[in-house]
Each structure stands twice: as structure tokens, then as C-alpha cells.
Amino acid sequence: MQPLLPQPALGRPRLDDRTVLNGIVWKFRTGVAWRDVPERYGSWASLHTRFRRWAADGTFDRMLQAAQAQADAAGTVDWLASVDSTVVRAHQHAAGARKGGSAARLSDGPAAG
């Protein structure tokens, strides 16, 4: 993946890309806030900035495409996918509404005359 990562030509030395990727993966795997990423991965602000830059410039898309191409060439990926919609749930606010909606309430009131 190293050749797919952008390499800045100028500027101060930056944190190792592998450490940053590990920090980004750790953040999304655990679901914590950026500020709660352990310091061993570097500054949370640096991780967040690098994540935003790489997401915007397509770095993650290129990494995914390269990984998929490599797995496909090795024959280790199964491209069959199945989506099952039988477990779709309604939002909690969808329960308990009046039947008929607002039109039914308007017709139940006194006639305007």
C-alpha cells in the first residue's frame, strides 16, 4: 500500500504512514471519538487531518481497488453478495402515530363556514 499513499515533497518530517493507518483503523474499529485515539498512534488531530485528506483525494479508494485486484488475481475473493431486507426496522418515532395522519384530524373538526 505504500506506493499508493501520497508523499509530500516539502514540509517538516511527518508521522509514519503505517502508524497513521493503524490509528485510523483502530478509531473506526472501536468506534471511539478522534480525541480518544491512543497517543501511540500520534496526535488525534494529525490522524483526523490525514484521514480527511486521504478520503478527499481518493487515496482510500485506490487502496481498496488495489487490494481487491490483488485478491481477485489470487482467487481469494468471492464477488457474490446477498442483501436481505427482512430485518429492516422502523425508526422509533414511527410507532404510535395517529391513523390517517393530519388529514384525518382536519376532517374531524368543526366545519368552517
Secondary structure as GFF3:
##gff-version 3
##sequence-region A 1 113
A	DSSP	three_ten_helix	2	4	.	.	.	ID=ss1
A	DSSP	alpha_helix	17	30	.	.	.	ID=ss2
A	DSSP	three_ten_helix	34	36	.	.	.	ID=ss3
A	DSSP	three_ten_helix	39	41	.	.	.	ID=ss4
A	DSSP	alpha_helix	44	56	.	.	.	ID=ss5
A	DSSP	alpha_helix	59	74	.	.	.	ID=ss6
A	DSSP	three_ten_helix	92	94	.	.	.	ID=ss7
A	DSSP	alpha_helix	101	108	.	.	.	ID=ss8
###
